[in-house]
Amino acid sequence: MDSQRTGLLERQAFVFNIQKYSLYDGPGVRTIVFLKGCPLRCKWCANPESLERKIEVMCQDSLCDNCGLCVDACPLGIHVVDENGQHQVRRDINCNGCKKCVQACPKRALHIVGETKTISELLDIIHEDDAFYDMSGGGVTLSGGECTSQPQAAYALLKACKEDGLNTAIETCGYARMDRIVKIAEYVDLFLFDLKHMDPVKHNELTGVSNEKILANLKELLRLGYNVKVRMPMLKLINDSEEEINAIIDFLLPYKDLPNFKGIDLLPYHKLGVNKYAQLGIEYPVKGDPSLSNEDLDRIEGMLLAYDFPVKVIRH
């Protein structure tokens, strides 16, 4: 093995999950590597444990019996039992990931998210499913968080995967320096690129950042010939209006017939990540239920199909 390859494999990534057998995040059967850290704060984020680039403690209060064994086990004093006999997690102390509290908990109420893995370690996990990739045309998808927020790790893992003959994709919010995106683009077979809202003020209200950089990066990727599939997270009364859909159509229409424009995925709002917020001691930001009905989704899909956009509704 040459020194350049060795250096690549020794690089480190900070991950919070590795999901196998995914069918929704690129072609075929895929392994998704979730990198921790994100510059956006989308109100509906299904992975709140992905946002902060640090180790975090998740606690299911419904399982905890307030026994206090985690208090004795934790060397940092993160776990306490208050004056009412209730277990609390101190969020002002950074966890070191030792997992002694997890080992001590008899109810399995605790979970530690965030760990460092080398590219070599990740490849070993990824290659466990080579047979599924070969059979289905699948491969590896980097997600998050936002994988471009760890540009060196993303670059190293994608390059190593391509050198091993694996199909690669990334899920991205597009909020990154364009030079970082272009650097990794050589090793990306497909960009799954989020469009959350076309209005910059509304986008800022919903995600914490404006969308000018995101839209500019999307245009540049398409102009440079990289394969891009647009993904639209859909929430009722937030980005499902005819005005919003027409704005997206107007923006994408000049690129519709490019061979590297791979269509649009509609991602209906779901509540799969809601319980994670309480486990992290965070209030869930979305009020009410912004789920779209089948009629809503049919309407939006119909508007896009009327302009001959390839479109698919992703229902988990």
C-alpha positions in Angstrom: 0.0 0.0 0.0 1.5 3.4 -1.0 2.0 6.2 1.5 -0.7 8.3 0.0 -3.3 5.6 0.4 -2.1 4.9 3.9 -2.5 8.6 4.8 -6.0 8.6 3.3 -7.1 5.6 5.4 -5.6 7.1 8.6 -7.8 10.2 8.3 -10.5 10.5 10.9 -14.2 11.3 10.7 -16.6 12.2 13.5 -19.7 10.1 13.0 -22.9 9.5 14.9 -24.5 6.6 12.9 -23.9 4.1 10.2 -27.1 2.8 8.6 -27.1 -0.3 6.4 -29.5 -1.5 3.8 -31.0 1.9 2.9 -33.1 2.1 -0.2 -34.0 5.8 -0.2 -30.7 7.7 -0.4 -29.3 7.0 -3.8 -29.5 4.1 -6.2 -29.7 0.5 -5.0 -28.9 -0.8 -1.5 -26.7 1.6 0.3 -24.7 2.1 3.5 -25.2 5.6 4.9 -22.4 7.2 7.0 -23.7 10.0 9.1 -21.1 12.7 9.9 -21.8 14.9 12.9 -22.1 18.7 12.7 -24.3 21.0 10.6 -24.3 24.8 9.9 -28.1 24.8 9.6 -30.8 24.5 12.3 -33.8 23.3 10.3 -36.9 23.4 12.6 -38.0 20.0 11.4 -34.6 18.2 11.5 -35.1 14.5 12.0 -31.6 14.0 13.4 -31.1 16.6 16.2 -28.2 14.5 17.5 -26.4 15.4 14.2 -26.2 19.2 14.7 -23.5 19.7 17.3 -20.0 18.5 16.5 -19.4 17.0 19.9 -20.2 13.9 21.9 -23.7 14.0 23.4 -25.7 12.0 26.0 -29.2 10.9 25.0 -31.6 9.8 27.8 -35.0 8.1 27.4 -36.8 9.4 30.5 -39.5 6.8 30.0 -37.0 4.0 30.7 -35.0 5.7 33.5 -35.9 4.6 37.0 -33.7 7.3 38.7 -31.5 4.6 40.3 -28.4 6.9 40.2 -26.0 4.3 39.1 -25.0 6.5 36.2 -24.1 9.3 38.7 -21.6 7.0 40.4 -20.2 5.8 37.1 -19.7 9.1 35.3 -16.2 10.6 35.9 -17.3 14.0 34.8 -20.4 14.6 36.9 -22.7 14.9 33.8 -25.4 12.8 35.5 -27.1 14.0 38.7 -30.1 13.2 40.8 -32.0 16.3 41.8 -33.7 17.2 45.1 -36.8 15.5 43.8 -35.0 12.3 43.2 -35.1 12.7 39.4 -32.2 11.9 37.1 -30.9 14.9 35.1 -28.3 15.3 32.4 -26.0 18.3 32.8 -25.7 19.8 29.3 -23.1 22.3 30.4 -20.5 19.6 30.7 -19.0 18.0 27.6 -19.1 14.2 27.5 -15.9 12.4 26.8 -17.6 9.4 25.3 -16.3 6.8 27.9 -19.8 5.2 28.0 -19.4 4.2 31.6 -22.9 5.5 32.3 -24.3 3.4 29.5 -22.6 0.3 30.9 -23.9 1.1 34.4 -27.6 1.7 33.4 -29.7 -1.4 34.1 -32.6 0.0 32.0 -30.6 0.9 28.9 -32.0 4.4 29.0 -28.8 6.0 28.0 -27.1 6.3 24.6 -23.9 8.2 23.6 -23.8 9.8 20.2 -20.6 10.9 18.4 -17.4 8.9 17.9 -14.2 9.2 15.9 -13.5 6.5 13.3 -10.7 6.3 10.8 -11.4 6.0 7.1 -10.0 2.5 7.3 -12.5 1.5 10.0 -15.4 2.9 8.0 -14.3 1.1 4.9 -14.2 -2.2 6.8 -17.9 -1.7 7.8 -18.9 -0.5 4.3 -17.3 -3.5 2.5 -19.3 -5.9 4.7 -22.1 -5.4 2.2 -20.3 -5.5 -1.1 -22.6 -8.3 -2.3 -25.6 -6.1 -1.9 -24.0 -3.2 -3.8 -23.0 -5.5 -6.6 -26.5 -7.0 -6.8 -28.4 -3.8 -6.7 -26.1 -1.1 -8.1 -25.9 0.5 -4.7 -23.0 1.9 -2.7 -22.2 4.5 -0.1 -24.0 7.7 0.8 -22.5 10.4 3.1 -25.1 12.2 5.2 -25.3 14.1 8.4 -25.6 16.6 9.8 -23.9 18.1 6.8 -21.0 16.0 5.5 -19.3 19.0 3.9 -18.8 20.5 7.3 -16.1 17.8 7.7 -14.5 18.5 4.3 -11.3 16.5 4.8 -13.1 13.5 6.2 -15.7 13.6 3.4 -13.0 13.9 0.8 -10.9 11.0 2.2 -13.8 8.6 2.6 -15.3 9.4 -0.9 -11.9 9.1 -2.6 -11.2 5.8 -0.8 -14.6 4.5 -1.8 -14.1 5.4 -5.4 -10.7 3.8 -5.4 -12.4 0.6 -4.2 -14.9 0.8 -7.0 -17.9 1.8 -4.9 -20.7 4.0 -6.1 -20.9 7.2 -4.0 -23.5 9.8 -3.2 -23.8 12.7 -0.7 -26.8 14.3 0.9 -26.1 18.0 1.3 -27.9 21.2 2.3 -25.5 23.0 -0.1 -24.4 25.5 2.5 -20.7 25.3 2.1 -17.8 27.0 0.3 -18.0 26.1 -3.4 -14.3 25.2 -3.5 -14.9 22.5 -0.8 -17.8 21.1 -2.8 -15.8 21.0 -6.0 -12.9 19.3 -4.3 -15.0 16.3 -3.3 -17.2 16.4 -6.4 -14.6 14.4 -8.4 -15.4 11.4 -6.2 -19.2 11.8 -6.0 -21.4 10.0 -8.4 -24.6 11.7 -7.2 -25.4 14.8 -5.2 -28.7 14.7 -3.3 -29.2 18.4 -2.9 -31.8 19.9 -0.6 -34.1 22.8 -1.7 -36.0 23.9 1.4 -37.4 27.3 0.5 -36.9 29.7 -2.3 -37.5 32.9 -0.3 -34.2 34.0 1.4 -36.0 35.6 4.4 -38.3 32.6 5.0 -35.3 30.2 4.5 -33.4 32.1 7.2 -36.4 31.8 9.5 -36.7 28.1 8.9 -33.1 27.0 8.9 -31.0 29.8 10.5 -29.3 30.8 7.2 -30.2 32.5 4.0 -30.3 30.6 0.7 -28.2 32.7 -1.7 -25.1 30.5 -1.3 -27.1 27.3 -1.5 -28.8 28.3 -4.8 -25.5 29.6 -6.3 -23.8 26.3 -5.4 -26.7 24.3 -6.9 -26.4 26.2 -10.2 -22.7 25.8 -10.3 -22.8 22.0 -9.7 -25.3 21.7 -12.6 -23.3 24.0 -14.8 -20.1 22.0 -14.2 -21.8 18.7 -15.2 -22.0 16.9 -11.9 -25.0 14.6 -11.3 -27.6 16.3 -9.1 -30.9 15.2 -7.8 -32.9 17.9 -6.0 -34.7 16.9 -2.8 -37.5 19.0 -1.4 -38.5 18.5 2.3 -42.3 19.2 2.2 -44.2 20.8 5.1 -47.8 22.0 5.0 -48.2 25.8 5.1 -44.5 26.2 5.0 -43.3 25.4 1.5 -46.2 23.7 -0.2 -48.0 26.7 -1.7 -48.4 27.1 -5.5 -46.3 30.3 -5.3 -43.4 28.3 -3.7 -43.7 25.4 -6.1 -43.8 27.8 -9.1 -40.7 29.5 -7.8 -38.9 26.2 -7.7 -40.1 25.3 -11.2 -38.8 28.7 -12.5 -35.4 28.2 -10.9 -34.9 24.6 -12.1 -36.5 24.9 -15.6 -33.3 26.0 -17.3 -31.5 22.8 -16.1 -34.4 20.3 -16.7 -33.0 18.9 -19.9 -29.4 18.6 -18.8 -28.2 15.0 -18.7 -26.7 15.5 -15.2 -30.0 16.8 -13.8 -31.5 13.6 -12.3 -34.9 14.9 -11.2 -36.7 15.8 -8.0 -37.5 13.8 -4.9 -40.3 15.1 -2.7 -39.7 14.2 1.0 -42.9 14.5 3.0 -42.6 15.7 6.6 -42.5 12.8 9.2 -42.2 12.6 13.0 -39.6 9.8 13.1 -37.1 12.0 14.9 -39.4 13.9 17.4 -38.6 11.7 20.4 -34.9 12.4 20.0 -35.4 16.0 21.0 -36.5 15.1 24.5 -33.6 12.7 24.9 -31.3 15.6 24.2 -33.1 18.0 26.5 -34.2 20.1 23.5 -37.7 21.5 22.8 -39.1 20.4 19.5 -39.4 23.6 17.3 -42.3 22.5 15.1 -45.7 23.4 16.4 -48.7 21.5 15.2 -48.6 18.9 12.5 -47.3 20.1 9.1 -47.8 16.7 7.5 -49.1 16.8 3.9 -52.0 14.7 2.8 -51.8 12.4 -0.2 -53.9 15.0 -2.1 -51.4 17.7 -1.2 -48.5 15.6 -2.5 -50.4 14.6 -5.7 -51.0 18.3 -6.4 -47.3 19.2 -6.0 -46.2 16.2 -8.0 -48.7 17.2 -10.7 -47.4 20.7 -10.9 -43.8 19.4 -11.5 -44.9 16.7 -13.9 -46.7 19.4 -16.0 -43.3 20.7 -16.8 -41.9 17.2 -17.5 -39.7 17.1 -14.4 -38.8 13.6 -13.3 -40.3 13.5 -9.8 -40.8 10.9 -7.1 -42.4 11.0 -3.7 -40.2 9.3 -1.1 -42.5 7.7 1.5 -40.6 6.0 4.3 
